[in-house]
Amino acid sequence: MGRVRGVAALAVAVLVLAGCGDGNGGGVDAGGCQEAVSRAAEAANMPERKQRLQPAFEACENLAEFTAAVARYPEALEDIDVEAYVREQCEKVEALRDAALCEALG
């Protein structure tokens, strides 16, 4: 029962983070981010999923938003560590280096 509560608490935290504003009174458009991750989750294999995830790097404004979208569609990355994956892609894929998600990492 304790594990169920822990998972539920994590899910609530992810949902709260996904709904956070941008600090300027405007809400983050999590819809575009979630949509991009959702499309990736529908791919038949991991190489195709990773390719389909590339638009999420522009649609997701920060790591918390991307993580929340992956929590909603876990098939997108299966058991891959989300933060490690994002950092690796930002470092290795030149086309992603200027994407919003990579810039948010600093």
Phi and psi in radians as a Rosetta constraint file:
Dihedral C 1 N 2 CA 2 C 2 CIRCULARHARMONIC -1.103 0.35
Dihedral N 2 CA 2 C 2 N 3 CIRCULARHARMONIC -0.624 0.35
Dihedral C 2 N 3 CA 3 C 3 CIRCULARHARMONIC -1.165 0.35
Dihedral N 3 CA 3 C 3 N 4 CIRCULARHARMONIC -0.683 0.35
Dihedral C 3 N 4 CA 4 C 4 CIRCULARHARMONIC -1.086 0.35
Dihedral N 4 CA 4 C 4 N 5 CIRCULARHARMONIC -0.751 0.35
Dihedral C 4 N 5 CA 5 C 5 CIRCULARHARMONIC -1.099 0.35
Dihedral N 5 CA 5 C 5 N 6 CIRCULARHARMONIC -0.696 0.35
Dihedral C 5 N 6 CA 6 C 6 CIRCULARHARMONIC -1.115 0.35
Dihedral N 6 CA 6 C 6 N 7 CIRCULARHARMONIC -0.749 0.35
Dihedral C 6 N 7 CA 7 C 7 CIRCULARHARMONIC -1.139 0.35
Dihedral N 7 CA 7 C 7 N 8 CIRCULARHARMONIC -0.722 0.35
Dihedral C 7 N 8 CA 8 C 8 CIRCULARHARMONIC -1.117 0.35
Dihedral N 8 CA 8 C 8 N 9 CIRCULARHARMONIC -0.719 0.35
Dihedral C 8 N 9 CA 9 C 9 CIRCULARHARMONIC -1.120 0.35
Dihedral N 9 CA 9 C 9 N 10 CIRCULARHARMONIC -0.700 0.35
Dihedral C 9 N 10 CA 10 C 10 CIRCULARHARMONIC -1.116 0.35
Dihedral N 10 CA 10 C 10 N 11 CIRCULARHARMONIC -0.752 0.35
Dihedral C 10 N 11 CA 11 C 11 CIRCULARHARMONIC -1.077 0.35
Dihedral N 11 CA 11 C 11 N 12 CIRCULARHARMONIC -0.715 0.35
Dihedral C 11 N 12 CA 12 C 12 CIRCULARHARMONIC -1.118 0.35
Dihedral N 12 CA 12 C 12 N 13 CIRCULARHARMONIC -0.762 0.35
Dihedral C 12 N 13 CA 13 C 13 CIRCULARHARMONIC -1.074 0.35
Dihedral N 13 CA 13 C 13 N 14 CIRCULARHARMONIC -0.738 0.35
Dihedral C 13 N 14 CA 14 C 14 CIRCULARHARMONIC -1.112 0.35
Dihedral N 14 CA 14 C 14 N 15 CIRCULARHARMONIC -0.754 0.35
Dihedral C 14 N 15 CA 15 C 15 CIRCULARHARMONIC -1.138 0.35
Dihedral N 15 CA 15 C 15 N 16 CIRCULARHARMONIC -0.661 0.35
Dihedral C 15 N 16 CA 16 C 16 CIRCULARHARMONIC -1.127 0.35
Dihedral N 16 CA 16 C 16 N 17 CIRCULARHARMONIC -0.784 0.35
Dihedral C 16 N 17 CA 17 C 17 CIRCULARHARMONIC -1.086 0.35
Dihedral N 17 CA 17 C 17 N 18 CIRCULARHARMONIC -0.669 0.35
Dihedral C 17 N 18 CA 18 C 18 CIRCULARHARMONIC -1.156 0.35
Dihedral N 18 CA 18 C 18 N 19 CIRCULARHARMONIC -0.470 0.35
Dihedral C 18 N 19 CA 19 C 19 CIRCULARHARMONIC -1.633 0.35
Dihedral N 19 CA 19 C 19 N 20 CIRCULARHARMONIC 0.042 0.35
Dihedral C 19 N 20 CA 20 C 20 CIRCULARHARMONIC -1.151 0.35
Dihedral N 20 CA 20 C 20 N 21 CIRCULARHARMONIC 2.567 0.35
Dihedral C 20 N 21 CA 21 C 21 CIRCULARHARMONIC -1.389 0.35
Dihedral N 21 CA 21 C 21 N 22 CIRCULARHARMONIC 3.117 0.35
Dihedral C 21 N 22 CA 22 C 22 CIRCULARHARMONIC -1.588 0.35
Dihedral N 22 CA 22 C 22 N 23 CIRCULARHARMONIC 0.103 0.35
Dihedral C 22 N 23 CA 23 C 23 CIRCULARHARMONIC 1.542 0.35
Dihedral N 23 CA 23 C 23 N 24 CIRCULARHARMONIC -0.116 0.35
Dihedral C 23 N 24 CA 24 C 24 CIRCULARHARMONIC -1.994 0.35
Dihedral N 24 CA 24 C 24 N 25 CIRCULARHARMONIC 0.330 0.35
Dihedral C 24 N 25 CA 25 C 25 CIRCULARHARMONIC 1.560 0.35
Dihedral N 25 CA 25 C 25 N 26 CIRCULARHARMONIC -0.165 0.35
Dihedral C 25 N 26 CA 26 C 26 CIRCULARHARMONIC -1.744 0.35
Dihedral N 26 CA 26 C 26 N 27 CIRCULARHARMONIC 2.608 0.35
Dihedral C 26 N 27 CA 27 C 27 CIRCULARHARMONIC -1.509 0.35
Dihedral N 27 CA 27 C 27 N 28 CIRCULARHARMONIC 2.639 0.35
Dihedral C 27 N 28 CA 28 C 28 CIRCULARHARMONIC -1.279 0.35
Dihedral N 28 CA 28 C 28 N 29 CIRCULARHARMONIC 2.384 0.35
Dihedral C 28 N 29 CA 29 C 29 CIRCULARHARMONIC -1.441 0.35
Dihedral N 29 CA 29 C 29 N 30 CIRCULARHARMONIC 1.430 0.35
Dihedral C 29 N 30 CA 30 C 30 CIRCULARHARMONIC -1.236 0.35
Dihedral N 30 CA 30 C 30 N 31 CIRCULARHARMONIC -0.325 0.35
Dihedral C 30 N 31 CA 31 C 31 CIRCULARHARMONIC -1.045 0.35
Dihedral N 31 CA 31 C 31 N 32 CIRCULARHARMONIC -0.795 0.35
Dihedral C 31 N 32 CA 32 C 32 CIRCULARHARMONIC -1.142 0.35
Dihedral N 32 CA 32 C 32 N 33 CIRCULARHARMONIC -0.689 0.35
Dihedral C 32 N 33 CA 33 C 33 CIRCULARHARMONIC -1.135 0.35
Dihedral N 33 CA 33 C 33 N 34 CIRCULARHARMONIC -0.884 0.35
Dihedral C 33 N 34 CA 34 C 34 CIRCULARHARMONIC -1.094 0.35
Dihedral N 34 CA 34 C 34 N 35 CIRCULARHARMONIC -0.654 0.35
Dihedral C 34 N 35 CA 35 C 35 CIRCULARHARMONIC -1.100 0.35
Dihedral N 35 CA 35 C 35 N 36 CIRCULARHARMONIC -0.751 0.35
Dihedral C 35 N 36 CA 36 C 36 CIRCULARHARMONIC -1.115 0.35
Dihedral N 36 CA 36 C 36 N 37 CIRCULARHARMONIC -0.748 0.35
Dihedral C 36 N 37 CA 37 C 37 CIRCULARHARMONIC -1.195 0.35
Dihedral N 37 CA 37 C 37 N 38 CIRCULARHARMONIC -0.658 0.35
Dihedral C 37 N 38 CA 38 C 38 CIRCULARHARMONIC -1.043 0.35
Dihedral N 38 CA 38 C 38 N 39 CIRCULARHARMONIC -0.770 0.35
Dihedral C 38 N 39 CA 39 C 39 CIRCULARHARMONIC -1.096 0.35
Dihedral N 39 CA 39 C 39 N 40 CIRCULARHARMONIC -0.661 0.35
Dihedral C 39 N 40 CA 40 C 40 CIRCULARHARMONIC -1.157 0.35
Dihedral N 40 CA 40 C 40 N 41 CIRCULARHARMONIC -0.675 0.35
Dihedral C 40 N 41 CA 41 C 41 CIRCULARHARMONIC -1.111 0.35
Dihedral N 41 CA 41 C 41 N 42 CIRCULARHARMONIC -0.406 0.35
Dihedral C 41 N 42 CA 42 C 42 CIRCULARHARMONIC -1.418 0.35
Dihedral N 42 CA 42 C 42 N 43 CIRCULARHARMONIC -0.175 0.35
Dihedral C 42 N 43 CA 43 C 43 CIRCULARHARMONIC -1.166 0.35
Dihedral N 43 CA 43 C 43 N 44 CIRCULARHARMONIC 2.670 0.35
Dihedral C 43 N 44 CA 44 C 44 CIRCULARHARMONIC -1.286 0.35
Dihedral N 44 CA 44 C 44 N 45 CIRCULARHARMONIC -0.505 0.35
Dihedral C 44 N 45 CA 45 C 45 CIRCULARHARMONIC -2.531 0.35
Dihedral N 45 CA 45 C 45 N 46 CIRCULARHARMONIC 2.915 0.35
Dihedral C 45 N 46 CA 46 C 46 CIRCULARHARMONIC -1.104 0.35
Dihedral N 46 CA 46 C 46 N 47 CIRCULARHARMONIC -0.746 0.35
Dihedral C 46 N 47 CA 47 C 47 CIRCULARHARMONIC -1.016 0.35
Dihedral N 47 CA 47 C 47 N 48 CIRCULARHARMONIC -0.708 0.35
Dihedral C 47 N 48 CA 48 C 48 CIRCULARHARMONIC -1.195 0.35
Dihedral N 48 CA 48 C 48 N 49 CIRCULARHARMONIC -0.667 0.35
Dihedral C 48 N 49 CA 49 C 49 CIRCULARHARMONIC -1.066 0.35
Dihedral N 49 CA 49 C 49 N 50 CIRCULARHARMONIC -0.786 0.35
Dihedral C 49 N 50 CA 50 C 50 CIRCULARHARMONIC -1.086 0.35
Dihedral N 50 CA 50 C 50 N 51 CIRCULARHARMONIC -0.673 0.35
Dihedral C 50 N 51 CA 51 C 51 CIRCULARHARMONIC -1.120 0.35
Dihedral N 51 CA 51 C 51 N 52 CIRCULARHARMONIC -0.770 0.35
Dihedral C 51 N 52 CA 52 C 52 CIRCULARHARMONIC -1.237 0.35
Dihedral N 52 CA 52 C 52 N 53 CIRCULARHARMONIC -0.342 0.35
Dihedral C 52 N 53 CA 53 C 53 CIRCULARHARMONIC -1.328 0.35
Dihedral N 53 CA 53 C 53 N 54 CIRCULARHARMONIC -0.316 0.35
Dihedral C 53 N 54 CA 54 C 54 CIRCULARHARMONIC -0.964 0.35
Dihedral N 54 CA 54 C 54 N 55 CIRCULARHARMONIC -0.715 0.35
Dihedral C 54 N 55 CA 55 C 55 CIRCULARHARMONIC -1.076 0.35
Dihedral N 55 CA 55 C 55 N 56 CIRCULARHARMONIC -0.436 0.35
Dihedral C 55 N 56 CA 56 C 56 CIRCULARHARMONIC -1.149 0.35
Dihedral N 56 CA 56 C 56 N 57 CIRCULARHARMONIC -0.455 0.35
Dihedral C 56 N 57 CA 57 C 57 CIRCULARHARMONIC -1.159 0.35
Dihedral N 57 CA 57 C 57 N 58 CIRCULARHARMONIC -0.429 0.35
Dihedral C 57 N 58 CA 58 C 58 CIRCULARHARMONIC -1.626 0.35
Dihedral N 58 CA 58 C 58 N 59 CIRCULARHARMONIC -0.627 0.35
Dihedral C 58 N 59 CA 59 C 59 CIRCULARHARMONIC -1.301 0.35
Dihedral N 59 CA 59 C 59 N 60 CIRCULARHARMONIC -0.547 0.35
Dihedral C 59 N 60 CA 60 C 60 CIRCULARHARMONIC -1.568 0.35
Dihedral N 60 CA 60 C 60 N 61 CIRCULARHARMONIC 2.242 0.35
Dihedral C 60 N 61 CA 61 C 61 CIRCULARHARMONIC -1.408 0.35
Dihedral N 61 CA 61 C 61 N 62 CIRCULARHARMONIC -0.369 0.35
Dihedral C 61 N 62 CA 62 C 62 CIRCULARHARMONIC -2.788 0.35
Dihedral N 62 CA 62 C 62 N 63 CIRCULARHARMONIC 3.034 0.35
Dihedral C 62 N 63 CA 63 C 63 CIRCULARHARMONIC -1.129 0.35
Dihedral N 63 CA 63 C 63 N 64 CIRCULARHARMONIC -0.647 0.35
Dihedral C 63 N 64 CA 64 C 64 CIRCULARHARMONIC -1.086 0.35
Dihedral N 64 CA 64 C 64 N 65 CIRCULARHARMONIC -0.729 0.35
Dihedral C 64 N 65 CA 65 C 65 CIRCULARHARMONIC -1.163 0.35
Dihedral N 65 CA 65 C 65 N 66 CIRCULARHARMONIC -0.761 0.35
Dihedral C 65 N 66 CA 66 C 66 CIRCULARHARMONIC -1.100 0.35
Dihedral N 66 CA 66 C 66 N 67 CIRCULARHARMONIC -0.771 0.35
Dihedral C 66 N 67 CA 67 C 67 CIRCULARHARMONIC -1.071 0.35
Dihedral N 67 CA 67 C 67 N 68 CIRCULARHARMONIC -0.718 0.35
Dihedral C 67 N 68 CA 68 C 68 CIRCULARHARMONIC -1.120 0.35
Dihedral N 68 CA 68 C 68 N 69 CIRCULARHARMONIC -0.695 0.35
Dihedral C 68 N 69 CA 69 C 69 CIRCULARHARMONIC -1.158 0.35
Dihedral N 69 CA 69 C 69 N 70 CIRCULARHARMONIC -0.712 0.35
Dihedral C 69 N 70 CA 70 C 70 CIRCULARHARMONIC -1.182 0.35
Dihedral N 70 CA 70 C 70 N 71 CIRCULARHARMONIC -0.602 0.35
Dihedral C 70 N 71 CA 71 C 71 CIRCULARHARMONIC -1.111 0.35
Dihedral N 71 CA 71 C 71 N 72 CIRCULARHARMONIC -0.598 0.35
Dihedral C 71 N 72 CA 72 C 72 CIRCULARHARMONIC -1.317 0.35
Dihedral N 72 CA 72 C 72 N 73 CIRCULARHARMONIC -0.571 0.35
Dihedral C 72 N 73 CA 73 C 73 CIRCULARHARMONIC -2.212 0.35
Dihedral N 73 CA 73 C 73 N 74 CIRCULARHARMONIC 1.222 0.35
Dihedral C 73 N 74 CA 74 C 74 CIRCULARHARMONIC -1.108 0.35
Dihedral N 74 CA 74 C 74 N 75 CIRCULARHARMONIC -0.328 0.35
Dihedral C 74 N 75 CA 75 C 75 CIRCULARHARMONIC -1.118 0.35
Dihedral N 75 CA 75 C 75 N 76 CIRCULARHARMONIC -0.367 0.35
Dihedral C 75 N 76 CA 76 C 76 CIRCULARHARMONIC -1.063 0.35
Dihedral N 76 CA 76 C 76 N 77 CIRCULARHARMONIC -0.680 0.35
Dihedral C 76 N 77 CA 77 C 77 CIRCULARHARMONIC -2.166 0.35
Dihedral N 77 CA 77 C 77 N 78 CIRCULARHARMONIC 0.045 0.35
Dihedral C 77 N 78 CA 78 C 78 CIRCULARHARMONIC 0.887 0.35
Dihedral N 78 CA 78 C 78 N 79 CIRCULARHARMONIC -2.102 0.35
Dihedral C 78 N 79 CA 79 C 79 CIRCULARHARMONIC -1.800 0.35
Dihedral N 79 CA 79 C 79 N 80 CIRCULARHARMONIC 0.371 0.35
Dihedral C 79 N 80 CA 80 C 80 CIRCULARHARMONIC -1.386 0.35
Dihedral N 80 CA 80 C 80 N 81 CIRCULARHARMONIC 2.377 0.35
Dihedral C 80 N 81 CA 81 C 81 CIRCULARHARMONIC -1.112 0.35
Dihedral N 81 CA 81 C 81 N 82 CIRCULARHARMONIC 2.095 0.35
Dihedral C 81 N 82 CA 82 C 82 CIRCULARHARMONIC -1.082 0.35
Dihedral N 82 CA 82 C 82 N 83 CIRCULARHARMONIC -0.894 0.35
Dihedral C 82 N 83 CA 83 C 83 CIRCULARHARMONIC -1.099 0.35
Dihedral N 83 CA 83 C 83 N 84 CIRCULARHARMONIC -0.754 0.35
Dihedral C 83 N 84 CA 84 C 84 CIRCULARHARMONIC -1.087 0.35
Dihedral N 84 CA 84 C 84 N 85 CIRCULARHARMONIC -0.715 0.35
Dihedral C 84 N 85 CA 85 C 85 CIRCULARHARMONIC -1.084 0.35
Dihedral N 85 CA 85 C 85 N 86 CIRCULARHARMONIC -0.829 0.35
Dihedral C 85 N 86 CA 86 C 86 CIRCULARHARMONIC -1.079 0.35
Dihedral N 86 CA 86 C 86 N 87 CIRCULARHARMONIC -0.824 0.35
Dihedral C 86 N 87 CA 87 C 87 CIRCULARHARMONIC -1.061 0.35
Dihedral N 87 CA 87 C 87 N 88 CIRCULARHARMONIC -0.740 0.35
Dihedral C 87 N 88 CA 88 C 88 CIRCULARHARMONIC -1.099 0.35
Dihedral N 88 CA 88 C 88 N 89 CIRCULARHARMONIC -0.790 0.35
Dihedral C 88 N 89 CA 89 C 89 CIRCULARHARMONIC -1.123 0.35
Dihedral N 89 CA 89 C 89 N 90 CIRCULARHARMONIC -0.708 0.35
Dihedral C 89 N 90 CA 90 C 90 CIRCULARHARMONIC -1.130 0.35
Dihedral N 90 CA 90 C 90 N 91 CIRCULARHARMONIC -0.577 0.35
Dihedral C 90 N 91 CA 91 C 91 CIRCULARHARMONIC -1.391 0.35
Dihedral N 91 CA 91 C 91 N 92 CIRCULARHARMONIC -0.692 0.35
Dihedral C 91 N 92 CA 92 C 92 CIRCULARHARMONIC -1.676 0.35
Dihedral N 92 CA 92 C 92 N 93 CIRCULARHARMONIC -0.464 0.35
Dihedral C 92 N 93 CA 93 C 93 CIRCULARHARMONIC -1.771 0.35
Dihedral N 93 CA 93 C 93 N 94 CIRCULARHARMONIC 1.825 0.35
Dihedral C 93 N 94 CA 94 C 94 CIRCULARHARMONIC -0.986 0.35
Dihedral N 94 CA 94 C 94 N 95 CIRCULARHARMONIC -0.657 0.35
Dihedral C 94 N 95 CA 95 C 95 CIRCULARHARMONIC -1.131 0.35
Dihedral N 95 CA 95 C 95 N 96 CIRCULARHARMONIC -0.325 0.35
Dihedral C 95 N 96 CA 96 C 96 CIRCULARHARMONIC -1.695 0.35
Dihedral N 96 CA 96 C 96 N 97 CIRCULARHARMONIC -0.182 0.35
Dihedral C 96 N 97 CA 97 C 97 CIRCULARHARMONIC -1.012 0.35
Dihedral N 97 CA 97 C 97 N 98 CIRCULARHARMONIC -0.550 0.35
Dihedral C 97 N 98 CA 98 C 98 CIRCULARHARMONIC -1.728 0.35
Dihedral N 98 CA 98 C 98 N 99 CIRCULARHARMONIC 0.113 0.35
Dihedral C 98 N 99 CA 99 C 99 CIRCULARHARMONIC -1.191 0.35
Dihedral N 99 CA 99 C 99 N 100 CIRCULARHARMONIC 2.687 0.35
Dihedral C 99 N 100 CA 100 C 100 CIRCULARHARMONIC -0.957 0.35
Dihedral N 100 CA 100 C 100 N 101 CIRCULARHARMONIC -0.773 0.35
Dihedral C 100 N 101 CA 101 C 101 CIRCULARHARMONIC -1.120 0.35
Dihedral N 101 CA 101 C 101 N 102 CIRCULARHARMONIC -0.729 0.35
Dihedral C 101 N 102 CA 102 C 102 CIRCULARHARMONIC -1.193 0.35
Dihedral N 102 CA 102 C 102 N 103 CIRCULARHARMONIC -0.706 0.35
Dihedral C 102 N 103 CA 103 C 103 CIRCULARHARMONIC -1.126 0.35
Dihedral N 103 CA 103 C 103 N 104 CIRCULARHARMONIC -0.588 0.35
Dihedral C 103 N 104 CA 104 C 104 CIRCULARHARMONIC -1.171 0.35
Dihedral N 104 CA 104 C 104 N 105 CIRCULARHARMONIC -0.449 0.35
Dihedral C 104 N 105 CA 105 C 105 CIRCULARHARMONIC -1.231 0.35
Dihedral N 105 CA 105 C 105 N 106 CIRCULARHARMONIC -0.443 0.35
